[in-house]
Amino acid sequence: MTRRHFLKNSLSTLPAVVAAPHIIATQSISFDAAWYSRNRRFLDLPMARVACIDVGHGPAALFLHGYPLNSYQWRGALERLHTHRRCIAPDLMGLGLTEPHPDQTISPHTQAAMLAALLDHLNIDSVDLVANDSGGITAQIFITQYPTRVRSLLITNCDVDRNSPPSGFLPLVDLASKGTLVDRFFIPQLNDKNFARSAKGLGGLAYTYPNHLTDETIEIYLRPFTTSPLRKQQLNQYTLALGINDLIVLHEKLRQWKNPVRIVWGLKDPLFPVEWADFLDRTFPNSRGVRRIENANLFFPEEMPDLIAEEALKLWVRS
């Protein structure tokens, strides 16, 4: 993926903002890996030390990344939207640089509880929610558990109702059940980045343009949960939890949620066929319809940030 330039020289000597409630950003900032490293915050919550980006000003928007990614997935969208919203992008538990407590249970339900604690910590009452992939599971659970805390939902390819987990995810669940997921599937991709970009790696399986997936980005996504036996075990736990269907029982509650929803769906995704986007469209009473994206795979929100920003701004203006 094409890398952007560093901060303009006039900003390059500024220290990282770690104590302020949020970063007041300017249009001159380019959200590359160096910027991400400087501006990441760590918040001590009851269940984890949560790594997150908190950038911009205005009403808050909360971005939920997919598996096995982290909040870096949303860098392009944050760069385009931080002048319109205070953008909050946490690393979910078990992924990225968030450090769950050793005895913390990790599941989509506890992820939702962590997000509520995060918003409480930041004194944020409600958010515009943006979600992709497994983040979409947590988004749906969050809406049913905290319906008044979500003003709008922009949802992309993800688990929906009976298609959770999708059959293509089950081999990872099997490896997690054996305790070999990281060693068998992810470490080989770190050792051979071309394998990660191949049809059998993360790039070929989930990206529209796998050859654009840089070595640096692969490291940012996959290295953190290889660093200790605890981190490996926590990823196994989360993977096993994603192998359980938590969504069918939510259908009626989702039907009762009347805030605006926009659905944007990549049609090249083998895990989440577009029929499930149509299912969501029928489920949410205030759905603003489905936008179908030709030849877009699961993680297209990372690859097509202009599209995500366009849809978010349209939804937020109309909400």
Secondary structure, 3 states (H helix, E strand, C coil): CCCCCCCCCCCCCCCCCCCCCCECCCCCCCCCHHHHHHHCEEEECCCEEEEEEEEECCCEEEEECCCCCCHHHHHHHHHHHCCCCEEEEECCCCCCCCEECCCCCCCHHHHHHHHHHHHHHCCCCCEEEEECCHHHHHHHHHHHHCHHHEEEEEECCCCECCECCCHHHHHHHHHHHCCCHHHHHHHHHHHCHHHHCCCCCHHHHHCCCHHHCCHHHHHHHHCHHHCCHHHHHHHHHHHHHHCCCCCHHHHHHHHCCCCCEEEEEECCCCCCCCHHHHHHHHHCCCEEEEEEECCCCCCHHHHCHHHHHHHHHHHHHHC
